[in-house]
Amino acid sequence: MTDVQDSALDSLTSWLIVALGVLLLVLIWGIVFTFTVYSQALGEAFGLTSLRVSSIFSITTAAFYVAGGAIGVLIARVPLRPVVAAAGVVFATAVALLQVSASFAGLVLAFGLLGTAGGTVFVVVISLVPQWFEKYQGRAMGITMTGNGLGVFVLPPVWVWLLERTSVRGAFAVVGGATVGAILLASLLYRRPPGRRGTDVSPVDATWFRSNLTDRAFLASLAGFALIWSWYFVLSADFVGILTENGIRRTLAATAFGIVGGVSVAARVASGEFADRIGMRVTLTAGVVLAALGMGALPLVTTPLPMYALLVLFGVGLGAVAPLFSPIIIERFGPANATAIVGIFTVAEATTAFSIPIALNVLRGLTGGYAPPLLVIGAATLLGAWLFYRGTAPLDA
């Protein structure tokens, strides 16, 4: 490491990159993963069925994670500034399409572009921040990842306030415009530290892929990782609709949804302490189990008090899962090609992001209510926890 790079690490520039990362994650997470808050307004504005509304969320999140996975494999070989700038242009294009589109196809294209740009920026943020730190790497990454929770906490009341005063197009012009500005601002600063070569990685070739994809532990972990997020995509896509059907006012449910993100911010810090004491895999599994139990209890919530209790439970579960999965899979499978490993697991998550909201609506139509599909999704989440825990066991275990 050069003297120039030494002086750049843990510097004011490093912390500016963290601050921008928090802002970017707040806005991007607050658009993509608070879909449940504005889904009704979107459906009414475009005359969509509930299945089509769910498919929009599925397409957005699938694009988000597939793009993130692809960037995870390629990021070491691509200069960051043009990547971030291009993401800003694509995001702006998506917002513009939402203002003029009048068809379902146009809406699919707009949200697909939005998910692609958002996923690209997300991977850039979480891969760049650690490179700018040496002494304070853990602290910097922890602060950066609070942006996810803050996005789910801050944006729901913003959406509600905007939708009470303007159309869904107007609301997206405001929130989306702010996001574009933040991405383009980041493109001026986001670069690797001086002296850091983006190509210093082991080759990711057919032999490397074959080795991993024929490893039973890797495949179990991959399948488990996809399933452990089932509950989260249900909340993001249809939480408000579930509670509204149970008799809770839509506005109350929409604003209360932010509690999940707020609690998860504190839980991310606490989960690190538990992980140091009892292990990362145990801590993550405990969080997934709490979330799965919450899925089973969700159909029973008909009044505000148990709703708030359940939201706290989901927040604790999210706070345990979100910060720990990456170091677990990197430690077990990917020290030599960390970004590629994370990329593959991110693509696996895309399958759940796409399929779960659609499956929820199909099962609801077949069974006549939310209770049976939520129990199925809770069971799938528990299965994922078991597969991920077993698959990521140390080699000498």
N, C-alpha and C positions, 0 to 999 in steps of 0.2 A: 504494500500500500504506500502511495507516495505521500510526501509531506503536504502537498497541495490538498490531496483528498483527506488527510488527517484533519486539516484545519477546516474543511467543509463539513465534516460529520459533527453532529450534535450542535450545529451552529444556528444562528438566527434563520438562515434559509431553510434549515431542516424543520424548524418549528413552524415556519410559514407554510411549508408543504403539508405538515400535519393539519394546520388550521384550515387550509383549503380542502384537504381530504375530508375533514369533518363536515364542512359546508356542502361539499359535493354529495356525500353519503346521505346527509339529512334530506336534501332535495330529491335525489334520485330514488332513495328508498321511500320517501314520502309521496312520490308519484306512483311508483310501480306497486308497492305493497300496502297501500291504503285504498286499493281499488274498490273494496267493499263500501267505502264511504260515498263514492261518487257513481257507483255502478247503476243505481236506479235512475239518476239524472241522465246518464249516458244512454241507457236503454230507452228512456222516454224521448230523448232528443232525436234518436235515430230510428225509433220504432222497432226495437229489437225484442225478440223472445228471450226468456231467461237462459235458454241453452246458448243462444248466440252471445249473450252478454258474458256468460261463463267462458265461452270459447275465446273471446277477446282477451280475457285475463290469461288464459292458458297460452295463447299465442305470444303475448307480451313476455311472460315469464320464461317460456321456452326459448325465445330469442335472446332474452337477457342471459340465461345460463349457457346456451350454446355459444354465443359470442364470447362470453367470459371464458368458456373452456378453450375455444380456439385461440384466444389471445394468451391464455395461460401457457399454451404450447409454443407460441411464436414470439412472446414478448421479449425474450432475451436477444432476438435478432432484429428488432425493429426500433428505430429511434422513437422516443416517446412524444416529443412535441407535435410532430405531424399526426400521430395517432390521436392525441387528445383534441387537437384542432379539428380533425376530420369528424370525430365523435360529436363535437359541438355543432358542426354544420348539419350532420345527419339529424341530430336532436331538433335543431331549428326547422328542418324540413318536415319532420313529424308533426311539430306544433302547427306549422303552416297548413299542412294537409287536413288537420282536424278542423281548421277554420273554414275550409272550402268544401270538404267532402260531404256528400249527401247519401252515400251508399255504404253497404256493409263491406264491400270489397275495399273501398277507400279507407274505411275505419281499420280494417285488418292491416292494410299496408302501413298506415300511420302508426299504429301501436306496435307493429313488427319492427319498424325503424326505431321507435322510441326504446323498445327493449334492447335492440342491438347496440345502440349508442350508450344506453345506461349500463349494460353489462360490460362493455369495453372500458368505460371509465372506472367502474367498480374494480376490475382486475388491475388496472393501472395503479389505482390508489393503494390497494392492499399489497401489491408487489413492490411499489416504489418506496413507501415510507420506511420499511426496515433497512433499505440500502443507505439511507441518509443518517443512520444512527449507529453508534457503537456502544457507548456507555448507557444510553437511555432507550435502547431499542424496544424493550418490553413496555415501558411506560408510554412511549410514543404510539405503539401499535394499539395499546389498550384505549388511549384517548381517541385515536382515529376511529376505532370500531364502535365507539359510542354514537357515532353519526347514524348508524342503522337504527338503533333504539330511539334516538331523538327524532328521527324522521317519522317514525310511527307514532310518536308522542305529540309532536308539534303540528304535523300537517292535517290530521283529521279536523280539528277546530277551524283551521284555515280554509279547508274545503267547504265546511258547513257555512262559514261566514260568507265566502264568495258565492256559493250556490244560492244563498238567500237573497243575494243582490244582483246576480247576473246569471247568464246561461252557463252550461258546462263548457261551451267553447270559450266564453270569456274567462272562466276560471282557469282553463288550461293555458290561455294566453298569458295570464299573470304568473302562474306557478311555473309553467314551461319556459316562459321568457326569462324568469329569474335563473332557472337552471342553465339555460343556454349561456347567459352572461357569466355564470360561475365556471362553466366548463371552458369557455374561451379565455377567461382570466387565468385559469389553471394552465392552459396551453402555453402561456408566456413564461411560466416558472417551472413546470414539470419537466425535469430532465434527470438523468442519472448523475451521481456525484462525479466530480473531476477524477479521471483516472480509472473509473469503473467501466470495464468493457462488457458490452451486452452479449458478446458471443462466447464468453468463457463458460460453456456448458458442455456436458457430455452429449454425444449424438443421440437424438431421439429417432430411431430408425425402426425398420420392420422387426428386427431381432428384439429390440427393446419392448415393442408392443406385444410381440408374441410371448415373450417371457412373462409379462404381467398378466396377459389375458388367458394364460393357461395355468395360472396360479390360483388354486381353490380359495386360499385365504383372501387374495386380492378380489376375486369375483364375489365372495361373500360380503366383504366390506363394501364393495361397490353397490351391490343390491341393497344392503342394509342402509347405506348412506342415502340412497334415493328414497327409501321408505320412511326414514326417521323424520323427513320433512313433510309427510302427508298432512299432519294436523295443521301445520303453519299455512299451507296453501289453502286449506279450507277456511281458516280465519281471514286470510287476506282477500279471498274471493267472495265469501258469502256470510261472514259473521253477522253483519247487520241484518241481512235477510232472515237468518235463523232466529235471531232474537225478536225481530218484528213479528214473525209468525207466532212466536211464543207470547205475544202481547205487550212487549216493551216498545216504547215510542222510538221511532227511527232516529230522531235527532239525538235522544239520550244515548242510544246504542252507538251511533256514529262517533259522538264526542268521547264516549267512554272507551272506545276501542284503543285510543291513544295510551291508555294505562298500560297496555302490554309493552309498548315501547319504553315508557317511562320506567317501569319496574325492571325491564331487562337491562337498562343502563347500569343500575346499581348491582343487579345480579351478575353482570359480566365481570365486575370487579371482585365480587364475593366468590364467584366460581373459580377464579384463579387461586384464591386462598385455599379453597377446598381441594382443588386439583393438586396443590403442593402437598397437602396432608394425606389424602386418600387415593390420589391418582387421577389422571385426566380421563381415562376410560370409564372409571366408576362414576365420576362426577357427571360426565356427559350422559351416561346411561340413566342415571337418576333423573336428570332433567327431562329426558325423552319419556320416561315412565310417567312423570307428573303431567306432561302435556297429553299423553295418551289417555290418562284417567280423566283429564279435563274434557276430552272429546266425548267420553261416555256420559259425563255429567251435563254437558251442554244442552241436550234436549229437555232437561228438567228445570232449566232456569226460566222462571216466569216473572220474577220481581227484581228490582235493582240491587238489593243487598247481595244475594248469591251471585249475581252477574259480576259485581265488583270483586268478590272473592275469587271467582273463576279467572277473571282477567289478571289478577295478581299471580295466580298459579301459572297461567300461560306465560306471563312475563318472566317468572323464575325459570321455567323450562327453557324459554328462548335464551335467557342469559347464560344458561349452562351449555347449550348446544353451540351457539353461534361462535364464541371465541375459541372453542377447544377442538373442533373437528379438524381444522387445518394442521395444527402441530401434531395431532395424533396420526394422521395419514402420512405426513411428511416423515415423522420419526420411524414409522413402520415400513413405508414403501419407497420414499422418494428423496433421501438426502442428496443424491447426485443429480436429480432432475425434478426439483421441488415444484416448479411452476407447471411442468408437464403433468405431474401426478395430480396436482390440484385441478388442472384443466380437465383431465379425464373424469374426475369425480364431479366436477361442476356440470359436465355434459350429462352424467347420469342423473343429477338432480333435475335437469331440464325435463326428463321423461315424467317425473312426478309433477312438476309444475304444470305441464301440459295436460296430463291425464286426470289428475285428482279433481279439479273443479268440474270437468265434464262428467266424470264418473259420479260425483255427488249429485248432480242434477238428473242424470239418467236413473240412478237408484231411487232418488226421491220420487220421480215420476212412476216408477214401478211399484214402490211400496206405499206411496201416498203421504209421506212425511219425511222429516229429517232424522228421526231417531234411528231407524235401521241403518241407513248409510253412515251415520256418525259412529255407530258402534263398529261397523266394518272398518272404517278408517282408523279408529282407535286401535283395533286389533292389528291392522297393517303396520301402524306406528310401533307397536310393541314387537312385532316380528322384526322390523328393521333394527330396533335397538339390540336384539339378541344377535342378529347376523353381524352387525357392525362390531359389537363387543367381541364376538368370537373371532371374526376375521382379522381384527387389529391386535390380537394377542401377540406378545413378543415371541420371536422365533424360539427362544429357549424355555417358553412357558409349557 
